[in-house]
């Protein structure tokens, strides 16, 4: 959850590209792949915050966070992806490079 801001920023950026004509196809693909990341963040953040508040500990250790995750893992719902046993071989594509370069800049 430490890196939540990074994912929030990425999702915000993707929202802009999903809404625009530039690189929309690629943005939609990446946005859809973020589904489980969003689920994990939205599932565990409130539980970690509640535990921290209840125990009056503002900064949790890795072990404390891990225990919260283990305790609450069973109630986490993730999207099952189709065709995970198949993949497209990566090939550098100049058309994709522009999109990802713009995301980083």
C-alpha positions, -999 to 999 in steps of 0.1 A, spaced: 0 0 0 31 22 2 31 25 -35 -6 33 -38 1 68 -50 20 54 -80 -9 32 -91 -34 61 -85 -13 83 -107 -10 56 -134 -48 51 -133 -54 88 -136 -31 90 -165 -47 60 -182 -81 76 -177 -70 106 -197 -57 84 -226 -88 61 -225 -109 92 -231 -88 106 -259 -82 94 -294 -44 92 -290 -33 57 -281 -68 47 -269 -64 11 -278 -32 6 -257 -46 26 -228 -77 5 -226 -56 -27 -226 -34 -14 -198 -63 0 -178 -81 -34 -180 -50 -51 -168 -50 -29 -137 -83 -44 -125 -67 -67 -99 -42 -41 -87 -72 -18 -80 -90 -46 -62 -60 -53 -40 -56 -16 -31 -93 -10 -24 -95 -43 -4 -65 -40 19 -61 -2 24 -91 2 46 -82 -29 66 -47 -17 72 -59 17 82 -84 3 106 -58 -20 122 -34 9 125 -60 31 141 -73 4 165 -38 -4 177 -26 33 178 3 25 155 8 51 128 35 33 109 33 -5 105 61 -29 100 62 -53 71 53 -82 94 22 -64 107 11 -56 71 18 -92 61 -3 -105 90 -32 -82 80 -30 -94 44 -29 -130 55 -59 -125 78 -80 -108 51 -68 -126 20 -98 -150 19 -123 -121 13 -103 -106 -16 -120 -110 -50 -98 -110 -80 -107 -111 -117 -97 -144 -134 -80 -137 -166 -86 -158 -197 -58 -174 -217 -31 -170 -191 -14 -201 -206 -10 -183 -239 11 -152 -245 22 -129 -273 59 -129 -278 72 -94 -270 85 -75 -300 97 -39 -299 71 -19 -317 77 18 -324 40 25 -323 39 12 -287 71 29 -277 55 64 -283 26 55 -260 48 42 -232 73 71 -235 44 95 -231 32 77 -200 66 81 -184 72 117 -193 
